[in-house]
Amino acid sequence: MTAVVEVDQISKRFRLYHERHRSIKDRIIHPGGGTYTDLQALDEVSFAIDSGQTVGILGRNGSGKSTLLKCICGVLKPNSGQILVRGTLAGLLELGAGFQPELSGRDNVYLSGSMLGFSRKDVDRMFDTIVDFSELEGFIDTQVKFYSSGMYVRLAFAVAVNVDPDVLVVDEVLAVGDERFQAKCMDRIRQFQLEGRTIMLVSHNADQVRSLCDRAIVLDRGRMIADGPSGDSVRIFREALMGEGRPSEGEAPPAVSVMIESVSTATGRFSARTNEPFNFEVALSATEPFEGYFVLELHTHDGTLVARTDPTGSPVSLSAGSQRLGVGLPELPLLDGDYELSVGLVSAFGHSVAAWREQVATVEVAYDGRASGLVPLAPNVTMY
């Protein structure tokens, strides 16, 4: 299969000035450009994305995620390496990128369309659909400098998804705006997935990446440290980037001393009942004693997080060698359905993951009542 997006050994540096000359006199007395340091935003990043894939980009603030997308969209030029995009690309980058504040929303729609290579007749054909999706009919002839952040996102997303792109690139901007419009955006992204379009999505929300993406790339300090199935990349993201206890640049990460071997099910499935105790065992091996906490997560099949334990609520003390850990929930407050179980161990301060098994088993929950949803509710109703 031919790759739609190819990123080959790209690097990007920025020059950060600590002191700049403010006058001709300063330039004469102190020749040169002033004091500065170079920031390596991207360091020889390479990957390829096939048609129809949805790829998430994960990383902490300053890891290079937005810089990577800007290079792919052509907003920035890398210092080295090359990028190849096959087909039309629409990018939704930082808030208001590409909009001219003095122009109206209508004019900015036509401007954005022309920047994407569409003629005025092409934009005429798409205009009503764009405005309907943005829900800005009453403000489309207002200068965008008077738009709120939510209105910016509505118009920008409406343009990006209605110009029929082969590749859609979306930065974290979808976090802006009301929940109803965010849900509308997610519905359109899922529609794009069904149509076989290629999507790149930057998000700080690992659960969103796991539910939407079949693959995820993890960046740290401009370097790509993971590229694989979203569940595996989310695990690496958590292991490498949680908390302040991560290694400094150039320092090797600590050796993993604990491994989760398995959970106590031969078939990979547990059977449980709503509001009844749920117990299982975890087989572990440790090369040295370990003090930390046990954590578990439950997700639906589509990746929606249902429950997560307090990362410092279940302390464990392991000795070196093989051992078993008994885990018990007094009750399981979930309704009918299958839920994916992930388990792990975090360090004594809850900052870093020592061991993790993603979707280690399926929990099949049975409910005797007639309620539907995820969680049973039993309100007390009083007559007055």
C-alpha positions in Angstrom: 0.0 0.0 0.0 1.3 3.5 -0.9 1.9 5.8 2.0 -0.2 9.0 2.0 2.2 10.8 4.3 5.9 10.2 4.4 8.1 11.9 7.0 11.8 11.2 6.4 14.4 12.2 9.0 13.0 15.6 9.6 14.7 18.0 12.1 13.6 21.5 13.2 15.6 23.9 15.3 14.4 27.3 16.7 16.7 30.1 17.8 15.8 31.4 21.3 17.2 34.9 21.8 18.0 36.0 25.4 19.0 39.5 24.4 18.4 41.2 21.1 19.8 44.5 19.7 17.1 47.2 20.0 18.9 50.0 18.1 21.5 50.7 15.5 23.8 51.9 18.2 23.6 48.4 19.9 24.4 46.7 16.6 27.5 48.9 16.1 28.8 48.5 19.6 27.9 44.8 19.9 28.1 43.2 16.4 26.2 40.0 15.9 22.6 39.0 16.5 22.6 39.0 20.3 22.8 36.0 22.7 20.8 33.0 21.9 20.5 29.2 22.3 19.2 26.7 19.8 16.1 24.6 20.7 15.9 21.2 18.9 12.1 20.9 18.5 12.3 17.8 16.2 15.2 15.4 16.0 15.4 13.1 12.9 11.7 12.0 13.1 10.7 9.4 10.5 7.4 7.5 9.8 4.9 6.7 7.1 1.1 6.7 7.2 -1.0 4.6 4.9 -4.3 5.6 3.4 -7.3 5.2 5.8 -5.2 5.2 9.0 -6.0 7.3 12.0 -2.8 8.2 13.8 -2.6 9.9 17.2 0.4 12.1 18.3 1.1 12.0 22.0 3.6 13.9 24.1 4.0 16.4 26.9 4.0 20.1 26.3 7.1 21.1 24.4 7.6 17.6 23.0 7.3 18.8 19.3 3.8 17.6 18.5 2.5 20.9 17.0 5.8 21.6 15.3 5.5 18.3 13.6 2.0 19.0 12.3 3.0 22.5 11.1 5.9 20.9 9.1 3.5 18.4 7.5 1.0 21.2 6.7 3.7 23.3 5.2 3.5 26.1 7.7 7.0 25.5 8.9 10.0 24.3 6.8 12.2 21.6 8.5 16.0 22.3 8.7 16.7 18.9 7.3 14.8 15.9 6.0 11.8 15.8 3.7 8.0 15.4 3.9 5.8 13.9 1.1 2.0 14.2 1.2 -0.1 12.5 -1.6 -3.5 14.0 -2.1 -5.2 17.1 -0.6 -4.5 18.0 3.0 -6.6 20.2 5.3 -5.1 21.2 8.6 -6.7 22.5 11.8 -3.8 23.9 13.7 -3.6 26.4 16.5 -6.6 28.7 17.2 -7.2 31.0 14.3 -4.2 29.9 12.2 -4.7 31.2 8.6 -7.5 33.6 9.5 -7.2 37.3 8.8 -8.8 39.1 11.8 -9.9 42.2 9.8 -11.8 40.1 7.3 -15.3 38.7 7.9 -16.0 35.0 8.4 -17.3 34.8 4.8 -14.1 36.3 3.4 -12.0 34.0 5.5 -13.9 31.0 4.2 -13.0 32.0 0.6 -9.4 32.9 1.6 -8.9 29.5 3.3 -10.4 27.7 0.3 -8.1 29.5 -2.1 -5.1 28.6 0.1 -6.1 25.0 -0.2 -6.2 25.3 -4.0 -9.9 25.7 -4.6 -11.4 28.1 -7.1 -14.1 30.6 -6.1 -16.7 28.4 -7.8 -15.6 25.4 -5.7 -16.0 27.4 -2.5 -19.4 28.7 -3.7 -20.5 25.1 -3.9 -19.2 24.3 -0.4 -20.1 27.5 1.3 -23.6 26.8 2.6 -22.5 23.4 4.0 -19.5 25.0 5.8 -21.7 27.7 7.4 -24.4 25.2 8.3 -21.8 23.0 10.1 -20.2 25.9 11.9 -23.7 27.2 13.1 -22.5 30.8 12.6 -25.1 32.0 10.1 -25.8 35.1 12.2 -22.1 36.0 12.4 -20.7 35.0 9.0 -20.4 38.6 7.9 -18.8 39.8 11.1 -15.0 40.4 11.3 -13.4 37.4 12.9 -11.5 39.6 15.3 -14.8 39.8 17.2 -15.2 36.0 17.3 -14.8 34.1 20.6 -12.4 31.2 20.7 -15.2 28.7 20.3 -16.5 30.6 17.2 -12.9 30.5 15.7 -12.8 26.7 16.1 -16.3 26.2 14.7 -15.5 28.0 11.5 -12.0 26.6 11.1 -13.2 23.0 11.7 -16.1 23.5 9.3 -13.8 24.6 6.6 -11.3 21.8 7.2 -13.8 19.0 7.1 -16.0 20.2 4.2 -13.3 20.8 1.6 -13.2 17.0 1.0 -9.6 16.4 2.1 -7.7 13.1 1.6 -5.7 13.9 4.8 -7.1 15.7 7.8 -4.6 17.1 10.4 -6.1 18.2 13.7 -4.2 19.8 16.6 -5.4 20.1 20.2 -7.8 23.0 19.3 -10.8 20.7 19.6 -10.5 21.1 23.3 -11.9 24.6 22.8 -15.6 25.1 22.5 -18.8 23.6 24.1 -19.2 19.9 24.6 -22.0 19.6 22.1 -19.9 21.0 19.3 -16.9 18.8 20.4 -19.2 15.8 20.1 -20.3 17.0 16.6 -16.6 17.2 15.6 -15.9 13.7 16.9 -18.9 12.4 14.9 -17.5 14.0 11.7 -14.0 12.4 12.4 -15.6 9.0 12.8 -17.5 9.6 9.5 -14.2 10.3 7.9 -12.8 7.1 9.3 -15.7 5.1 7.8 -15.0 6.8 4.4 -11.4 5.6 4.6 -9.7 9.0 4.9 -6.4 9.5 6.6 -6.4 11.5 9.9 -3.6 12.8 12.1 -4.7 13.9 15.6 -2.7 15.6 18.3 -4.1 15.2 21.8 -3.0 15.3 25.4 -5.9 12.9 26.2 -4.5 9.4 26.0 -7.9 7.8 26.3 -9.2 9.8 23.3 -6.2 8.6 21.3 -6.9 5.0 22.3 -10.6 5.2 21.4 -10.2 7.1 18.0 -6.8 5.9 16.6 -5.5 2.6 15.4 -2.0 3.8 15.8 -0.1 6.3 17.9 3.3 8.1 17.8 4.9 9.3 21.0 7.3 12.2 21.0 9.6 13.3 23.8 11.9 16.3 23.5 11.6 16.2 19.7 12.4 12.5 19.4 10.1 9.8 18.5 10.1 7.2 21.2 7.2 5.0 20.1 5.2 4.2 17.0 2.7 1.3 17.1 -0.8 0.2 18.0 -2.5 2.9 20.1 -2.7 0.7 23.3 1.0 0.0 23.2 1.9 3.6 22.5 -0.3 4.8 25.4 1.5 2.5 27.7 4.9 3.8 26.6 3.6 7.4 26.9 2.6 6.7 30.5 5.8 4.8 31.3 8.1 7.4 29.9 6.3 10.7 30.5 4.3 10.4 33.7 5.2 12.8 36.5 8.5 14.5 37.3 10.5 11.4 37.9 11.5 10.8 34.3 15.2 10.6 33.3 17.0 13.7 32.1 18.2 14.1 28.5 21.0 11.6 27.8 20.3 9.5 30.8 19.2 5.9 30.3 15.8 5.0 31.7 15.9 2.7 34.8 15.8 -1.0 34.1 12.3 -2.5 34.6 12.5 -4.6 37.8 8.9 -5.8 37.8 6.9 -7.7 35.2 3.2 -8.6 35.1 3.2 -12.2 33.8 -0.6 -12.9 33.6 -4.0 -12.7 35.3 -5.9 -15.7 36.7 -7.9 -16.6 33.6 -7.1 -19.4 31.2 -9.5 -18.0 28.5 -8.8 -14.3 28.8 -12.3 -13.6 30.2 -13.8 -13.1 33.6 -17.4 -13.5 34.5 -18.9 -11.0 37.0 -22.2 -9.8 38.2 -23.4 -6.2 38.8 -22.9 -5.0 42.4 -21.2 -8.2 43.5 -17.6 -8.8 44.6 -15.0 -9.2 41.8 -11.8 -10.9 42.6 -8.8 -12.1 40.6 -5.1 -12.8 40.9 -2.1 -11.3 39.1 1.2 -13.2 38.6 4.3 -11.1 39.0 8.0 -11.4 38.8 10.5 -9.0 40.3 14.3 -8.9 40.0 14.5 -6.8 43.3 12.1 -5.6 46.0 9.5 -3.1 44.9 7.4 -0.6 46.8 4.6 1.1 45.0 0.9 0.9 44.1 -1.4 -1.4 42.1 -3.7 0.3 39.6 -6.4 -1.0 37.2 -8.5 0.5 34.4 -11.7 -0.7 32.7 -12.6 0.4 29.2 -15.4 -0.4 26.8 -14.5 -2.1 23.5 -14.5 1.3 21.7 -11.8 2.6 24.1 -14.1 4.7 26.4 -12.6 4.8 29.9 -15.2 3.5 32.4 -13.2 3.4 35.7 -9.7 4.0 36.9 -8.4 3.3 40.4 -6.6 6.0 42.5 -2.9 5.7 41.5 -1.9 5.9 45.2 -4.8 4.1 46.8 -3.7 0.4 46.7 -0.1 0.0 48.1 1.9 -3.1 47.4 5.2 -4.4 48.8 6.9 -7.0 46.6 10.0 -9.1 47.3 12.4 -10.4 44.6 11.2 -13.4 42.7 7.8 -14.8 41.4 4.7 -14.1 43.4 1.0 -13.6 43.1 -1.1 -10.6 44.0 -4.7 -10.9 45.0 -7.0 -8.1 43.8 -10.6 -7.7 45.1 -13.3 -5.1 44.5 -16.1 -5.2 47.1 -18.6 -4.7 44.3 -18.6 -4.1 40.5 -21.0 -1.2 39.8 -21.3 -1.9 36.1 -24.2 -3.0 33.9 -24.4 -5.7 31.2 -21.5 -5.7 28.8 -17.9 -6.6 28.1 -15.1 -4.4 29.5 -11.4 -4.5 28.8 -9.2 -4.8 31.9 -5.7 -3.2 32.1 -3.5 -3.6 35.2 -0.2 -2.0 36.3 2.1 -1.0 39.1 3.3 2.6 39.7 6.2 3.8 41.7 6.0 4.7 45.4 5.3 8.3 44.5 2.8 7.4 41.8 4.9 9.3 39.2 6.1 6.5 36.9 4.8 3.2 35.7 6.9 0.2 36.7 4.9 -2.4 34.9 1.8 -2.3 32.7 -0.4 -4.8 30.8 -2.9 -3.2 28.4 -6.2 -5.1 27.9 -4.9 -8.1 29.7 -8.4 -9.7 30.0 -12.1 -9.1 29.2 -14.6 -8.8 32.1 -18.1 -10.0 31.1 -20.7 -8.4 33.4 -24.2 -9.7 33.9 -27.0 -7.7 35.3 -30.3 -9.2 36.5 -32.4 -6.0 36.2 -33.7 -4.1 33.3 -31.6 -0.9 33.3 -29.3 0.0 30.4 -26.2 2.1 30.2 -22.9 1.6 32.0 -23.6 2.2 35.7 -26.7 1.2 37.7 -28.4 4.0 39.6 -30.8 3.5 42.5 -32.1 6.9 43.7 -34.1 7.3 46.9 -37.4 8.9 46.0 -39.4 10.6 48.7 -43.1 11.6 48.5 -44.1 14.9 50.0 
